[in-house]
Amino acid sequence: MSTAPAALATNDPVLLGFAEEVGTDGPVAVAGRRTRWTTGGTLAPDTRVIAAPSGIVEHLPDEMTVTVRAGTTVADLHAELAAAGQRTALPDRGGTVGGALAVGENDLRALGRERVRTALLQVRYVSAEGRIVTSGGPTVKNVSGFDLPRLMVGSLGTLGLLGEVILRTNPIPPVSRWYAAAGAHPRAVLETLLAPSAVLTNGETVWVELEGHAPDVDAEAARLASIGSFAEVAGPPELPVHRWSLTPAEVLSLHDTGHVIGASDFVAVAGLGLVFSHEPQPPRSVDPGVAIIAERLKQNFDPTGRLNPGRMAGGTA
């Protein structure tokens, strides 16, 4: 018997129209700005490509939540939230809300902003049967049972096509500063600081972003000075275009070796397992047990394989 969730009724004409466009037959995929278009594999050539609805439905600053359509660009969302002094955990590199969630991409400042998977509170998506499914809720205390929103993060649209989400927001800090030092070690930074927003390394230099109220940032900067010759800089280094996914332990080892296999240079984000490189990440083997679970989930959510055919979650990030 299928374990896929049952569809819930809705009278939202935008989501109903999106579900009608998805339909019930034939391969289909959603395209945003195509900034992550080849992640997880190449889309099957006969796939019908559509767009998710866009627009901000509701922002509740006091509740620190925002309801937004999946086709909205992250830049537009953050511009709207900034007027209220807030932001989200989503990375802003030209793509859409749905694209960032489908890929499961954390911002390089996730240590200070939280990870995307925990920031997603509710999803409304269209199933392989063309029905609208709602899971999660605007507050954690109202949610029980299987955490479907977290499952959707990083699924590459192979389990359902995102139409609308509720995200947790967080305040934009009054002070944000970047520091850099050659010869420092990211492990020492993580062990010394209370809450850095980002710790980056290229094997030679370590960059650290500190955010918060000025006295707190000053105190953290003083701690930095105790472990290296850190100086304030304008911002992080330029990031290569390809995004790799490693374990946090592997990222720390990159600093020790000074190189990453298959790439001549890199910028790694300590504490996250995120690496940026000029070369695409080589294909990775998937644990057989994980592969079996993924296949069973796919069979339950999309038995005919019509959602984003040709892509596989858990491959190259």
C-alpha positions as CSV (number, residue, x, y, z in Angstrom):
1,M,0.0,0.0,0.0
2,S,1.3,3.5,-0.9
3,T,2.7,5.6,1.9
4,A,2.4,8.9,-0.1
5,P,0.3,11.5,1.7
6,A,-3.3,12.1,0.8
7,A,-4.2,15.3,-1.1
8,L,-5.9,18.1,0.8
9,A,-8.6,20.3,-0.6
10,T,-7.9,23.9,-1.5
11,N,-9.7,26.8,-3.1
12,D,-6.6,28.7,-4.1
13,P,-7.0,29.5,-7.8
14,V,-3.3,29.9,-8.3
15,L,-2.4,26.5,-6.9
16,L,-5.4,24.9,-8.7
17,G,-4.2,26.3,-11.9
18,F,-0.6,25.0,-11.3
19,A,-2.0,21.6,-10.5
20,E,-4.0,21.7,-13.7
21,E,-0.9,22.6,-15.7
22,V,1.0,19.7,-14.1
23,G,-1.8,17.3,-15.1
24,T,-1.9,13.6,-14.6
25,D,0.0,12.2,-17.6
26,G,3.4,12.4,-19.2
27,P,6.9,13.5,-17.9
28,V,6.9,17.0,-16.4
29,A,9.4,19.2,-14.7
30,V,9.4,22.8,-13.2
31,A,12.0,25.3,-14.4
32,G,12.9,28.4,-12.4
33,R,15.9,30.5,-13.4
34,R,17.8,27.3,-14.4
35,T,20.7,28.2,-12.1
36,R,20.8,24.6,-10.8
37,W,19.4,23.0,-14.0
38,T,21.9,20.1,-14.3
39,T,22.0,19.1,-10.7
40,G,21.3,15.4,-10.1
41,G,21.4,14.5,-13.8
42,T,20.1,15.6,-17.2
43,L,16.4,15.9,-17.7
44,A,14.9,13.4,-20.1
45,P,14.5,15.1,-23.5
46,D,10.7,14.5,-23.9
47,T,9.9,16.1,-20.6
48,R,7.3,19.0,-20.6
49,V,8.8,21.9,-18.7
50,I,6.5,24.4,-16.8
51,A,6.9,27.2,-14.4
52,A,5.8,27.3,-10.7
53,P,3.6,30.2,-9.6
54,S,5.4,33.2,-8.1
55,G,4.6,36.0,-5.6
56,I,4.7,36.6,-1.9
57,V,1.4,35.5,-0.4
58,E,1.8,36.7,3.3
59,H,4.6,38.0,5.4
60,L,4.1,38.0,9.2
61,P,7.0,39.9,10.7
62,D,5.9,39.3,14.3
63,E,5.5,35.6,13.7
64,M,8.8,35.5,11.7
65,T,7.2,33.6,8.8
66,V,6.6,34.2,5.2
67,T,4.3,32.3,2.7
68,V,5.8,32.5,-0.8
69,R,5.2,30.8,-4.1
70,A,7.9,28.5,-5.3
71,G,8.6,30.4,-8.6
72,T,9.5,33.6,-6.7
73,T,13.2,34.6,-7.0
74,V,15.1,34.6,-3.8
75,A,16.3,38.1,-4.6
76,D,12.7,39.4,-4.8
77,L,11.8,37.6,-1.6
78,H,14.7,39.0,0.3
79,A,14.1,42.5,-1.0
80,E,10.6,42.4,0.3
81,L,11.7,41.0,3.7
82,A,14.5,43.5,4.1
83,A,12.0,46.3,4.4
84,A,10.9,44.7,7.7
85,G,14.5,43.9,8.7
86,Q,14.3,40.2,8.0
87,R,15.8,37.5,5.7
88,T,15.6,33.8,5.2
89,A,18.1,30.9,5.2
90,L,17.9,30.6,1.4
91,P,21.0,31.3,-0.7
92,D,20.7,34.3,-3.0
93,R,22.6,33.5,-6.2
94,G,20.0,34.2,-8.9
95,G,17.6,31.3,-8.5
96,T,14.1,30.7,-7.2
97,V,12.7,29.7,-3.8
98,G,11.6,26.4,-5.2
99,G,14.9,25.7,-6.9
100,A,17.0,26.4,-3.8
101,L,14.7,24.1,-1.8
102,A,14.6,21.3,-4.4
103,V,18.4,21.3,-4.6
104,G,18.7,21.6,-0.8
105,E,21.3,24.4,-1.0
106,N,22.3,26.1,2.1
107,D,23.6,29.6,2.1
108,L,27.4,29.8,2.9
109,R,26.3,31.8,6.0
110,A,24.1,28.9,7.3
111,L,25.9,28.8,10.6
112,G,24.3,32.1,11.4
113,R,21.1,31.9,9.4
114,E,20.2,28.2,10.0
115,R,20.0,25.4,7.4
116,V,17.4,25.4,4.7
117,R,15.9,22.1,5.9
118,T,15.0,23.5,9.3
119,A,13.8,26.8,7.9
120,L,11.1,25.2,5.8
121,L,7.9,24.9,7.8
122,Q,5.2,23.9,5.3
123,V,5.0,22.8,1.7
124,R,2.2,22.7,-0.8
125,Y,3.1,20.7,-3.8
126,V,1.5,18.9,-6.8
127,S,1.8,15.2,-6.7
128,A,2.4,12.8,-9.6
129,E,-1.4,12.3,-9.7
130,G,-1.9,16.0,-10.3
131,R,-3.3,16.7,-6.8
132,I,-2.3,19.5,-4.3
133,V,-0.8,18.1,-1.1
134,T,-0.1,20.2,2.0
135,S,2.2,19.1,4.7
136,G,3.7,20.9,7.8
137,G,2.5,24.0,9.4
138,P,3.5,27.6,10.2
139,T,4.6,26.7,13.7
140,V,6.4,23.5,14.8
141,K,4.0,22.9,17.7
142,N,1.2,22.5,15.2
143,V,3.0,19.7,13.2
144,S,2.8,16.0,14.0
145,G,3.6,12.8,12.1
146,F,6.1,12.4,9.3
147,D,8.2,15.5,8.5
148,L,7.4,15.7,4.8
149,P,8.8,19.2,4.3
150,R,12.3,18.1,5.2
151,L,12.0,15.2,2.8
152,M,11.2,17.5,0.0
153,V,14.3,19.6,0.6
154,G,17.0,18.2,-1.8
155,S,14.6,15.8,-3.6
156,L,15.1,17.7,-6.9
157,G,11.4,17.7,-7.6
158,T,11.3,13.9,-8.0
159,L,8.7,13.4,-5.3
160,G,6.5,16.4,-5.9
161,L,6.5,19.8,-7.7
162,L,6.7,22.6,-5.2
163,G,4.0,25.3,-5.6
164,E,4.1,27.2,-2.3
165,V,6.0,27.1,1.0
166,I,6.1,28.7,4.4
167,L,9.6,29.7,5.6
168,R,10.9,30.8,8.9
169,T,12.5,34.3,8.7
170,N,15.3,35.7,10.9
171,P,16.3,39.3,11.7
172,I,19.0,41.0,9.7
173,P,21.7,41.8,12.3
174,P,22.7,45.4,12.8
175,V,26.4,44.7,12.3
176,S,28.1,42.3,9.8
177,R,31.9,42.1,9.3
178,W,34.3,39.8,7.4
179,Y,37.8,39.0,8.7
180,A,40.6,37.0,7.0
181,A,43.9,35.6,8.0
182,A,46.5,33.5,6.2
183,G,47.9,30.5,8.2
184,A,44.8,30.2,10.5
185,H,42.8,26.9,10.8
186,P,39.0,26.7,10.4
187,R,38.9,24.1,13.2
188,A,40.4,26.6,15.6
189,V,37.8,29.2,14.5
190,L,34.9,26.9,15.1
191,E,36.2,25.8,18.5
192,T,37.0,29.4,19.6
193,L,34.0,31.5,18.5
194,L,30.6,31.3,20.0
195,A,28.5,31.8,16.8
196,P,30.3,32.7,13.6
197,S,28.0,33.2,10.6
198,A,30.4,31.8,8.1
199,V,33.9,30.2,8.2
200,L,35.6,29.7,4.7
201,T,38.9,28.3,3.7
202,N,40.8,27.7,0.5
203,G,43.6,25.8,2.2
204,E,45.7,28.9,2.7
205,T,43.5,31.7,4.0
206,V,40.5,31.5,6.4
207,W,37.6,34.0,6.1
208,V,35.2,34.6,9.0
209,E,31.9,36.5,9.0
210,L,30.8,37.9,12.4
211,E,27.2,39.2,12.8
212,G,25.2,40.7,15.7
213,H,25.2,43.8,17.9
214,A,28.4,45.8,17.8
215,P,29.7,44.8,21.3
216,D,29.2,41.1,20.6
217,V,31.0,41.4,17.2
218,D,33.8,43.2,18.9
219,A,34.1,40.5,21.5
220,E,34.2,37.8,18.9
221,A,36.8,39.7,16.9
222,A,39.0,39.8,20.0
223,R,38.7,36.0,20.2
224,L,39.7,35.7,16.6
225,A,42.8,37.8,17.3
226,S,43.9,35.1,19.8
227,I,44.2,32.4,17.2
228,G,45.5,34.3,14.1
229,S,46.4,37.6,12.5
230,F,42.9,38.3,11.4
231,A,42.2,41.7,9.7
232,E,38.9,43.1,8.6
233,V,38.2,42.7,4.8
234,A,35.5,43.8,2.4
235,G,33.8,40.4,2.1
236,P,34.3,36.8,1.3
237,P,36.4,35.6,-1.7
238,E,34.9,35.1,-5.1
239,L,33.2,31.7,-5.2
240,P,33.8,29.3,-8.1
241,V,30.6,28.3,-9.9
242,H,30.3,24.6,-9.1
243,R,28.9,23.5,-5.8
244,W,30.1,20.3,-4.2
245,S,28.7,18.4,-1.2
246,L,31.0,16.7,1.3
247,T,30.9,15.9,4.9
248,P,31.9,18.6,7.4
249,A,34.9,16.4,8.4
250,E,36.0,16.1,4.8
251,V,35.8,19.9,4.4
252,L,38.1,20.4,7.4
253,S,40.6,17.9,5.9
254,L,40.7,19.9,2.7
255,H,42.3,22.8,4.6
256,D,45.0,20.4,5.8
257,T,45.7,18.9,2.4
258,G,45.3,22.2,0.5
259,H,43.5,20.5,-2.5
260,V,40.4,18.7,-3.4
261,I,40.5,15.6,-5.7
262,G,39.4,16.5,-9.2
263,A,39.8,20.3,-8.8
264,S,42.7,22.6,-8.9
265,D,41.3,25.1,-6.4
266,F,38.3,25.5,-4.1
267,V,36.6,27.5,-1.4
268,A,35.2,25.3,1.4
269,V,32.6,26.3,4.0
270,A,33.6,24.8,7.3
271,G,30.9,23.3,9.5
272,L,28.6,22.7,6.5
273,G,30.2,20.3,4.1
274,L,29.8,22.8,1.3
275,V,32.6,23.3,-1.3
276,F,32.7,25.7,-4.3
277,S,35.0,24.6,-7.1
278,H,35.8,25.6,-10.8
279,E,35.2,21.9,-11.7
280,P,32.0,19.9,-11.3
281,Q,31.9,17.3,-8.6
282,P,32.7,13.8,-9.8
283,P,29.9,11.3,-9.6
284,R,29.6,9.7,-6.1
285,S,28.6,6.2,-5.2
286,V,25.4,5.9,-3.2
287,D,25.2,3.6,-0.2
288,P,23.1,0.5,-1.3
289,G,20.8,0.9,1.7
290,V,20.2,4.5,0.9
291,A,19.5,3.6,-2.7
292,I,16.9,1.1,-1.7
293,I,15.1,3.6,0.5
294,A,15.2,6.3,-2.2
295,E,13.8,3.9,-4.7
296,R,10.9,2.9,-2.4
297,L,10.1,6.5,-1.7
298,K,10.1,7.3,-5.4
299,Q,7.8,4.4,-6.1
300,N,5.4,5.5,-3.5
301,F,5.3,9.2,-4.5
302,D,5.8,8.8,-8.2
303,P,5.1,5.3,-9.4
304,T,5.1,6.1,-13.1
305,G,8.3,8.2,-12.9
306,R,6.9,11.3,-14.5
307,L,8.3,13.9,-12.2
308,N,11.7,15.2,-13.3
309,P,12.7,12.0,-15.1
310,G,16.5,11.7,-15.6
311,R,17.3,13.3,-12.2
312,M,18.2,11.5,-9.0
313,A,18.4,13.0,-5.6
314,G,21.6,12.1,-3.7
315,G,23.9,12.2,-6.7
316,T,26.2,15.1,-7.4
317,A,25.1,18.2,-5.4
